[in-house]
């Protein structure tokens, strides 16, 4: 699994990246986690907000950036990938 956090470099974007790393480590999820401040990638995806969480190249909807929300999105992606 490849997880990307795209953002402008603001505190919220960096916090989401830290939260993703914490959840991946805590839940022992096999994933490559990257952080990018390349805003053109966000625009190319047709999105007009940041931060953006991508799992295997697909944008994910996050209501909030808490560990709970990130965990739910990651596990949802894992279980969908097993079907």
Secondary structure, 3 states (H helix, E strand, C coil): CEEEEECCCCHHHHHHHHHHHHHHHHHCCCCEEEEECCHHHHHHCCCCCCCEEEECCEEECCCCCCHHHHHHHHHHHHHHHCC
